[in-house]
Amino acid sequence: MALTWMEHAGRRILVTTYGRVHEDNMRFLDQQGEIERHHPGLLILSDYRGTAATAEYIEKVKAYGREFRSGPTNVRNAVIGITGLKQILFRAYLAFTGDKHTRAFDGEEQAKAWLVS
């Protein structure tokens, strides 16, 4: 689990790598929100491979989506590792928040290409 920065095609991308520890994921989401508040035009690559969602985390993500993604924004978030039940939860998140700036991808290269396009 980590928050790091990477460069791709001359653009900075915030990489959020979520893991299995629920408390860490909750903390990372708070940290991502703080960074997003101070970086207009932020590009985010969120890696959910190997994670499991809890009800508490889903509620927090929905609140985050309402705050950061339901209105006009130029933040883009590419998500990888959305498989199985997480696909259903992801679709529900998009429907609930109206988030038009987050998309799921099968692989990291596809996600990075979309972010910088």
C-alpha positions in Angstrom: 0.0 0.0 0.0 1.5 3.2 -1.1 1.0 6.7 -2.5 3.7 7.5 -5.0 4.3 9.7 -8.0 5.4 8.6 -11.4 6.1 10.2 -14.8 4.5 9.0 -18.0 4.7 10.8 -21.4 6.0 13.9 -19.6 3.0 14.0 -17.1 3.0 13.4 -13.4 0.6 10.7 -12.1 -0.3 10.0 -8.5 -0.2 6.2 -8.1 -2.4 4.8 -5.3 -1.7 1.2 -4.6 -4.4 -0.2 -2.3 -3.9 -3.5 -0.3 -5.6 -5.9 2.0 -5.3 -3.8 5.2 -8.6 -1.9 5.6 -7.3 0.8 7.9 -4.5 1.6 5.5 -6.9 1.9 2.6 -9.1 4.3 4.5 -6.1 6.4 5.4 -4.9 6.4 1.7 -8.2 7.6 0.5 -8.0 10.5 3.0 -4.5 11.3 1.8 -5.6 11.1 -1.9 -8.4 13.6 -1.1 -6.0 16.0 0.4 -3.7 15.8 -2.6 -6.6 16.2 -5.0 -7.7 19.4 -3.2 -4.4 21.0 -3.9 -3.6 19.7 -7.4 -6.1 20.8 -10.1 -5.8 18.6 -13.2 -4.5 15.7 -11.1 -4.0 12.4 -12.9 -4.5 9.3 -10.7 -3.7 5.7 -11.3 -5.5 3.6 -8.6 -4.4 0.0 -8.3 -7.0 -2.3 -6.5 -5.4 -5.6 -7.4 -5.6 -8.0 -4.5 -8.0 -5.9 -2.5 -11.3 -6.6 -0.9 -13.9 -4.0 -0.1 -15.6 -3.6 3.2 -19.0 -1.8 3.7 -17.2 1.0 5.6 -14.8 1.5 2.7 -17.6 1.5 0.1 -19.4 4.2 2.1 -16.3 6.3 2.3 -15.6 5.9 -1.4 -19.1 7.0 -2.2 -18.7 10.1 0.0 -15.4 10.8 -1.7 -16.9 10.5 -5.1 -19.7 12.9 -4.3 -17.2 15.5 -3.0 -14.6 15.2 -5.6 -16.1 13.7 -8.8 -19.8 14.6 -9.0 -19.3 18.2 -10.2 -17.0 19.8 -12.7 -13.5 18.7 -12.3 -10.5 18.1 -14.5 -9.1 15.2 -12.4 -8.8 11.9 -14.2 -8.7 8.6 -12.3 -7.7 5.3 -14.1 -8.5 2.2 -12.0 -6.9 -1.2 -12.5 -7.6 -4.5 -10.6 -11.4 -4.2 -10.8 -12.5 -7.8 -11.2 -15.3 -10.0 -9.9 -17.5 -8.4 -7.2 -15.4 -5.3 -7.5 -16.8 -4.7 -11.0 -20.3 -4.6 -9.6 -19.3 -2.3 -6.8 -17.4 0.0 -9.3 -20.5 0.2 -11.5 -22.6 1.1 -8.5 -20.1 3.7 -7.4 -20.2 5.3 -10.9 -24.1 5.3 -10.9 -24.3 6.7 -7.4 -21.8 9.5 -7.7 -22.2 10.4 -11.4 -18.4 10.3 -11.7 -17.5 10.8 -15.4 -13.8 11.1 -14.7 -13.0 7.6 -13.5 -12.6 4.6 -15.8 -11.5 1.0 -15.2 -8.9 -0.7 -17.3 -7.5 -4.2 -17.7 -3.9 -3.2 -17.5 -1.6 -0.4 -16.3 -0.3 0.6 -19.8 -3.9 1.2 -21.0 -4.7 3.2 -17.9 -1.6 5.4 -18.2 -2.3 6.0 -21.9 -5.8 7.2 -21.2 -4.6 9.4 -18.4 -2.2 11.3 -20.6 -4.5 11.4 -23.7 
